[in-house]
Amino acid sequence: MNNKSNGQDFDRYEVAEESVLLDWLLRNVKGKSRNKLKDILRGHGVYVDGKCVTQYDYKLLPGMKVTVSRTKKATPFKSRYIRIVYEDRYLIVVDKSVGVLSMAAGHSSLNVKAILDGYFDSTGQKCRAHVVHRLDRETSGLMVYAKDMETEQILEHNWHDIVYDRRYVAVVSGEIVDEGGTISSWLKDNSSYITYSSPVDNGGKFSVTHFTVLNRTTTHSLVEYKLETGRKNQIRVHTSDIGHPVCGDLKYGNGDDPIGRLCLHAYMLCFFHPMTRERMEFQTPIPSTFKQLFKYPP
């Protein structure tokens, strides 16, 4: 079956027999030489079950869907707001920029879900992005979205068992003298959606954050945070509790805003794949604007 999508011609196939990808392409894609097919693979023009594949020896199984560009190079996904880190038939992992909502909060609001839905449409994928977890608009970093309801339900209901390591990095105000530590308290929202922290049970949720100082100056500290619990605004409130709020935090900060943004980035996300149980480990670089404050090399 042929389909035109986003100005790009694609041919679509269903795999009938087990094979490695290049051999399968040679048998099934008519009118293309081995070298031409290799060019299409290198040009990110082959998708298997919605995932772009470039390996010649990728293993195909019966029932898989293969999409092949008719030209040497497919139109790559480009967005100033997100970068696709990984994709398969069940889920997609993205690196979100500052200033983008995780999902819609109004008819015209810029959000990751809408961007992904447009991408799925443009590549002929019959799916929608299902929100599993959120990052604040002004927090950048790694997020995972499900591509179907079953995957979304597994991720949502088993999140704390599936996600085995989730870390953030932040620039905080002031010099943290300790090398690291643990912050714990009960967190509860008031009617104005401000999260309050209490050392004793205030009817909220008990929350634990571990931190390690990566670098420091006399005015700022670069800190890694590992979440034991994942409450709303947890890092922002907990690091403010110890007198070192995240820089650029208009809600829980102290006015220290050295680079004109909330200095919080979700830089590591590790989880068991909800369908295959494979370990999935993703990490993005610490933002260069964070490192420049500590005279790191670029």
FITOR-126474 format. One line per 5 residues: number of its first residue (from 1); their letters; for each residue x negated, y negated, z negated of C-alpha. Coordinates in nm, 2 decimals, padded with zeros to 4 digits. Example, Ala and Ser with C-alpha at 12.3 -4.5 7.8 and 13.67 -1.06 7.14 Angstrom:
! residues 2
1	AS	-01.23/00.45/-00.78 | -01.37/00.11/-00.71
! end
This chain:
! residues 298
1	MNNKS	00.00/00.00/00.00 | -00.13/-00.35/00.09 | -00.07/-00.66/-00.11 | -00.17/-01.03/-00.07 | -00.26/-01.21/-00.39
6	NGQDF	-00.40/-01.55/-00.45 | -00.51/-01.59/-00.09 | -00.71/-01.27/-00.13 | -00.62/-00.95/00.07 | -00.63/-00.63/-00.13
11	DRYEV	-00.56/-00.27/-00.06 | -00.41/-00.06/-00.34 | -00.45/00.31/-00.39 | -00.37/00.58/-00.64 | -00.63/00.84/-00.72
16	AEESV	-00.53/01.20/-00.65 | -00.85/01.39/-00.73 | -01.14/01.35/-00.98 | -01.44/01.18/-00.82 | -01.71/00.92/-00.86
21	LLDWL	-01.61/00.58/-00.73 | -01.83/00.53/-00.43 | -01.77/00.88/-00.29 | -01.39/00.82/-00.34 | -01.41/00.48/-00.16
26	LRNVK	-01.60/00.64/00.13 | -01.32/00.90/00.17 | -01.02/00.67/00.12 | -01.10/00.32/00.24 | -01.09/00.33/00.62
31	GKSRN	-01.31/00.12/00.85 | -01.57/00.04/00.58 | -01.93/00.16/00.59 | -02.13/00.27/00.28 | -02.32/-00.06/00.28
36	KLKDI	-02.00/-00.27/00.32 | -01.84/-00.08/00.03 | -02.15/-00.14/-00.19 | -02.13/-00.51/-00.10 | -01.76/-00.51/-00.21
41	LRGHG	-01.85/-00.34/-00.54 | -02.14/-00.58/-00.61 | -01.91/-00.87/-00.52 | -01.66/-00.78/-00.79 | -01.40/-00.67/-00.53
46	VYVDG	-01.30/-00.33/-00.68 | -01.06/-00.29/-00.98 | -00.97/00.03/-01.15 | -00.66/00.01/-01.36 | -00.70/-00.36/-01.37
51	KCVTQ	-01.06/-00.36/-01.48 | -01.33/-00.49/-01.24 | -01.58/-00.21/-01.18 | -01.92/-00.24/-01.01 | -02.08/00.10/-01.10
56	YDYKL	-02.11/00.33/-00.80 | -02.08/00.64/-01.02 | -01.78/00.52/-01.22 | -01.57/00.83/-01.29 | -01.22/00.83/-01.14
61	LPGMK	-00.94/01.05/-01.27 | -00.61/01.15/-01.11 | -00.34/00.88/-01.16 | -00.58/00.59/-01.18 | -00.50/00.28/-00.97
66	VTVSR	-00.77/00.14/-00.75 | -00.75/-00.21/-00.59 | -01.01/-00.29/-00.32 | -01.07/-00.64/-00.17 | -01.07/-00.64/00.21
71	TKKAT	-01.35/-00.89/00.21 | -01.71/-00.87/00.08 | -01.65/-01.09/-00.22 | -01.33/-01.13/-00.43 | -01.22/-01.46/-00.56
76	PFKSR	-01.36/-01.46/-00.92 | -01.15/-01.57/-01.22 | -01.25/-01.92/-01.31 | -01.12/-02.12/-01.60 | -01.27/-02.40/-01.81
81	YIRIV	-01.07/-02.27/-02.11 | -01.14/-01.90/-02.13 | -01.40/-01.65/-02.02 | -01.31/-01.29/-01.97 | -01.55/-01.07/-02.16
86	YEDRY	-01.39/-00.73/-02.11 | -01.08/-00.58/-01.95 | -00.92/-00.24/-01.90 | -00.57/-00.11/-01.84 | -00.47/-00.16/-02.21
91	LIVVD	-00.63/-00.48/-02.33 | -00.84/-00.78/-02.24 | -01.11/-00.96/-02.45 | -01.17/-01.33/-02.39 | -01.40/-01.61/-02.52
96	KSVGV	-01.17/-01.91/-02.60 | -01.29/-02.27/-02.57 | -01.22/-02.54/-02.82 | -00.88/-02.72/-02.78 | -00.68/-02.43/-02.64
101	LSMAA	-00.39/-02.27/-02.83 | -00.37/-01.89/-02.86 | -00.01/-01.89/-02.75 | 00.26/-02.15/-02.65 | 00.38/-02.39/-02.91
106	GHSSL	00.58/-02.60/-02.66 | 00.69/-02.59/-02.30 | 00.38/-02.77/-02.17 | 00.12/-02.67/-02.42 | -00.21/-02.53/-02.28
111	NVKAI	-00.25/-02.18/-02.42 | -00.45/-01.86/-02.35 | -00.15/-01.64/-02.31 | -00.02/-01.85/-02.02 | -00.37/-01.86/-01.85
116	LDGYF	-00.39/-01.48/-01.88 | -00.04/-01.42/-01.74 | -00.14/-01.63/-01.44 | -00.45/-01.43/-01.39 | -00.26/-01.10/-01.41
121	DSTGQ	-00.01/-01.24/-01.15 | -00.30/-01.35/-00.92 | -00.46/-01.00/-00.93 | -00.14/-00.81/-00.88 | -00.13/-00.66/-01.23
126	KCRAH	00.22/-00.59/-01.35 | 00.16/-00.68/-01.71 | 00.17/-00.97/-01.96 | -00.06/-01.08/-02.23 | 00.07/-00.98/-02.57
131	VVHRL	-00.06/-01.18/-02.87 | -00.23/-00.96/-03.14 | -00.41/-01.22/-03.35 | -00.47/-01.60/-03.33 | -00.74/-01.86/-03.35
136	DRETS	-00.67/-02.22/-03.44 | -00.66/-02.45/-03.14 | -00.99/-02.61/-03.25 | -01.17/-02.28/-03.32 | -01.36/-02.12/-03.03
141	GLMVY	-01.46/-01.76/-02.98 | -01.35/-01.40/-02.93 | -00.99/-01.29/-02.90 | -00.82/-00.96/-02.79 | -00.48/-00.95/-02.61
146	AKDME	-00.28/-00.63/-02.54 | -00.16/-00.58/-02.18 | 00.15/-00.37/-02.28 | 00.39/-00.35/-02.58 | 00.26/-00.01/-02.70
151	TEQIL	-00.10/-00.13/-02.73 | 00.02/-00.45/-02.89 | 00.21/-00.26/-03.16 | -00.08/-00.03/-03.24 | -00.32/-00.32/-03.27
156	EHNWH	-00.07/-00.53/-03.48 | 00.03/-00.26/-03.72 | -00.31/-00.11/-03.77 | -00.53/-00.42/-03.73 | -00.72/-00.38/-04.06
161	DIVYD	-00.80/-00.02/-03.98 | -00.89/-00.08/-03.62 | -01.10/-00.39/-03.66 | -01.42/-00.29/-03.85 | -01.63/-00.60/-03.81
166	RRYVA	-01.52/-00.96/-03.75 | -01.76/-01.25/-03.80 | -01.76/-01.62/-03.75 | -02.03/-01.88/-03.75 | -01.98/-02.23/-03.88
171	VVSGE	-02.17/-02.55/-03.94 | -02.07/-02.67/-04.29 | -02.13/-02.99/-04.47 | -02.43/-03.01/-04.71 | -02.72/-02.77/-04.79
176	IVDEG	-02.61/-02.43/-04.93 | -02.90/-02.33/-05.16 | -02.79/-01.97/-05.20 | -02.89/-01.72/-04.93 | -02.54/-01.58/-04.93
181	GTISS	-02.25/-01.47/-05.15 | -01.88/-01.38/-05.17 | -01.58/-01.61/-05.22 | -01.25/-01.47/-05.34 | -00.92/-01.63/-05.44
186	WLKDN	-00.55/-01.62/-05.39 | -00.43/-01.82/-05.09 | -00.08/-01.96/-05.05 | 00.08/-02.20/-04.81 | 00.30/-02.49/-04.93
191	SSYIT	00.60/-02.63/-04.74 | 00.37/-02.85/-04.54 | 00.16/-02.56/-04.42 | -00.14/-02.66/-04.63 | -00.32/-02.35/-04.77
196	YSSPV	-00.40/-02.37/-05.14 | -00.66/-02.16/-05.31 | -00.63/-02.04/-05.67 | -00.88/-01.83/-05.89 | -00.57/-01.66/-06.05
201	DNGGK	-00.27/-01.51/-05.88 | -00.05/-01.79/-05.75 | 00.19/-01.57/-05.57 | -00.02/-01.58/-05.26 | -00.25/-01.32/-05.10
206	FSVTH	-00.58/-01.22/-05.25 | -00.86/-01.31/-05.00 | -01.23/-01.22/-04.97 | -01.49/-01.39/-04.76 | -01.86/-01.29/-04.74
211	FTVLN	-02.12/-01.54/-04.62 | -02.48/-01.55/-04.52 | -02.68/-01.87/-04.46 | -02.86/-01.86/-04.13 | -03.03/-02.20/-04.14
216	RTTTH	-03.01/-02.52/-04.33 | -03.12/-02.88/-04.34 | -03.07/-03.13/-04.62 | -02.74/-03.23/-04.47 | -02.59/-02.92/-04.31
221	SLVEY	-02.59/-02.54/-04.32 | -02.54/-02.28/-04.05 | -02.34/-02.00/-04.20 | -02.22/-01.66/-04.09 | -01.88/-01.55/-04.24
226	KLETG	-01.76/-01.19/-04.25 | -01.40/-01.14/-04.33 | -01.29/-00.87/-04.57 | -00.93/-01.00/-04.54 | -00.79/-01.21/-04.25
231	RKNQI	-00.57/-01.48/-04.40 | -00.46/-01.80/-04.23 | -00.73/-02.07/-04.27 | -00.93/-01.84/-04.49 | -01.28/-01.95/-04.40
236	RVHTS	-01.19/-02.32/-04.39 | -01.03/-02.31/-04.74 | -01.29/-02.08/-04.90 | -01.60/-02.27/-04.78 | -01.43/-02.59/-04.89
241	DIGHP	-01.38/-02.42/-05.23 | -01.75/-02.40/-05.28 | -01.80/-02.76/-05.18 | -01.93/-02.71/-04.83 | -01.63/-02.76/-04.59
246	VCGDL	-01.65/-02.68/-04.22 | -01.77/-02.99/-04.03 | -01.51/-03.16/-03.82 | -01.22/-03.00/-04.03 | -00.95/-03.27/-04.04
251	KYGNG	-00.74/-03.06/-04.28 | -00.98/-02.92/-04.54 | -01.30/-03.12/-04.46 | -01.47/-03.42/-04.61 | -01.50/-03.64/-04.30
256	DDPIG	-01.84/-03.50/-04.20 | -01.80/-03.46/-03.82 | -02.15/-03.45/-03.65 | -02.05/-03.31/-03.31 | -01.69/-03.42/-03.27
261	RLCLH	-01.52/-03.08/-03.31 | -01.43/-02.82/-03.57 | -01.76/-02.63/-03.61 | -01.61/-02.28/-03.64 | -01.67/-02.01/-03.38
266	AYMLC	-01.55/-01.65/-03.38 | -01.87/-01.49/-03.25 | -01.83/-01.12/-03.33 | -01.54/-00.88/-03.28 | -01.57/-00.50/-03.33
271	FFHPM	-01.28/-00.26/-03.32 | -01.18/00.09/-03.23 | -01.00/00.10/-02.90 | -00.63/00.15/-02.98 | -00.59/00.42/-02.71
276	TRERM	-00.94/00.59/-02.67 | -01.07/00.53/-03.02 | -01.40/00.42/-02.86 | -01.61/00.17/-03.05 | -01.57/-00.17/-02.88
281	EFQTP	-01.83/-00.43/-02.99 | -01.84/-00.79/-02.86 | -02.06/-01.08/-02.95 | -02.09/-01.43/-02.80 | -02.38/-01.68/-02.85
286	IPSTF	-02.37/-01.93/-03.13 | -02.26/-02.26/-02.96 | -02.56/-02.46/-02.85 | -02.41/-02.78/-03.01 | -02.43/-02.59/-03.35
291	KQLFK	-02.79/-02.49/-03.30 | -02.90/-02.84/-03.19 | -02.82/-02.97/-03.54 | -03.09/-02.73/-03.67 | -03.35/-02.80/-03.40
296	YPP	-03.31/-02.45/-03.26 | -03.46/-02.40/-02.91 | -03.18/-02.42/-02.65
! end
